[in-house]
Amino acid sequence: QVRLVESGGGLVQAGGSLRLSCAASGSILNFNTMAWYRQAPGNQRELVATITSDGSTNFADSVKGRFTISRDNAKNTVYLQMNSLKPEDTAVYYCYARPNALYAPSWGQGTQVTVSS
């Protein structure tokens, strides 16, 4: 498994932007799936965005058109650019990495994002 460290969370006003980073301890070049999840208080953890090794992306309906996900394999880092933030985006955001279906995924420790109205 690879160790993941998120950064970039914080407090922002509604309509603002944040960029989250997820730095991996090893190469992610061949990782099939990198993703961001989030969990708000009292809610289940939910998938926000995924990016595959060939660069294909998918987003939850709630963030489509506002969030983008990207990966820099040379830096072993995945990013989540969050624009037009809403109070309902408030949550702890977790990075997820899975090489393929044969291996268990790795999770980061999470970074808090708080959007004030």
For each residue, the residues with C-beta under 8 A, 3 or more apart:
1: 103 104 106
2: 24 25 26 28 31 97 106
3: 24 25 26 106
4: 22 23 24 25 95 96 97 106 107 108 109
5: 22 23 25 108 109
6: 9 20 21 22 93 94 95 108 109 110 111
7: 20 21 23 111
8: 18 19 20 21 111
9: 6 18 20 93 111 112 113
10: 18 112 113 114
11: 114 115 116
12: 16 17 18 85 113 114 115 116
13: 16 115 116
14: 85 86 87 115 116 117
15: 84 85
16: 12 13 85 115
17: 12 81 82 83 84 85
18: 8 9 10 12 82 85 113
19: 8 79 80 81 82
20: 6 7 8 9 36 79 80 82 93 95 111 113
21: 6 7 8 77 78 79
22: 4 5 6 34 36 77 78 79 80 95 97 108
23: 4 5 7 75 76 77
24: 2 3 4 27 28 76 77 78 97
25: 2 3 4 5 76
26: 2 3 76
27: 24 30 73 76
28: 2 24 31 34 71 73 76 78 97
29: 53 73
30: 27 53 99
31: 2 28 34 53 97 98 99
32: 52 53 98 99 100 101
33: 50 51 52 53 96 97 98 105
34: 22 28 31 50 51 52 69 71 78 95 96 97
35: 47 48 49 50 51 69 95 96 97
36: 20 22 47 48 49 50 69 78 80 93 94 95 96
37: 45 46 47 48 93 94 96
38: 45 46 48 89 91 92 93 94 113
39: 43 44 45 46 91 92 94 110
40: 43 88 90 91 92
41:
42:
43: 39 40 46 91
44: 39
45: 37 38 39 94
46: 37 38 39 43 60
47: 35 36 37 50 60
48: 35 36 37 38 59 60 63 67 80 93
49: 35 36 57 58 59 60 63 67 68 69 80
50: 33 34 35 36 47 57 58 69
51: 33 34 35 55 56 57 69 70 71 78
52: 32 33 34 55 56 57
53: 29 30 31 32 33
54:
55: 51 52 71
56: 51 52
57: 49 50 51 52 68 69
58: 49 50
59: 48 49 63 64 67 69
60: 46 47 48 49 63 64
61: 64
62: 88
63: 48 49 59 60 66 67 82 89
64: 59 60 61 67
65:
66: 63 82 83 84 85
67: 48 49 59 63 64 80 81 82 83
68: 49 57 80 81
69: 34 35 36 49 50 51 57 59 78 79 80 81
70: 51 78 79 81
71: 28 34 51 55 77 78 79
72: 75 76 77 78 79
73: 27 28 29 76
74:
75: 23 72
76: 23 24 25 26 27 28 72 73
77: 21 22 23 24 71 72
78: 21 22 24 28 34 36 51 69 70 71 72 95 97
79: 19 20 21 22 69 70 71 72
80: 19 20 22 36 48 49 67 68 69 93
81: 17 19 67 68 69 70
82: 17 18 19 20 63 66 67 85 89 113
83: 17 66 67
84: 15 17 66
85: 12 14 15 16 17 18 66 82 89 113 115
86: 14 89 115
87: 14 90 115 116 117
88: 40 62 115
89: 38 63 82 85 86 113 115
90: 40 87 113 114 115
91: 38 39 40 43 112 113
92: 38 39 40 110 111 112 113
93: 6 9 20 36 37 38 48 80 110 111 112 113
94: 6 36 37 38 39 45 107 108 109 110
95: 4 6 20 22 34 35 36 78 107 108
96: 4 33 34 35 36 37 105 106 107 108
97: 2 4 22 24 28 31 33 34 35 78 105 106
98: 31 32 33 101 103 104 105 106
99: 30 31 32 102 103
100: 32 103
101: 32 98
102: 99
103: 1 98 99 100
104: 1 98
105: 33 96 97 98
106: 1 2 3 4 96 97 98
107: 4 94 95 96
108: 4 5 6 22 94 95 96 111
109: 4 5 6 94
110: 6 39 92 93 94
111: 6 7 8 9 20 92 93 108
112: 9 10 91 92 93
113: 9 10 12 18 20 38 82 85 89 90 91 92 93
114: 10 11 12 90
115: 11 12 13 14 16 85 86 87 88 89 90
116: 11 12 13 14 87
117: 14 87
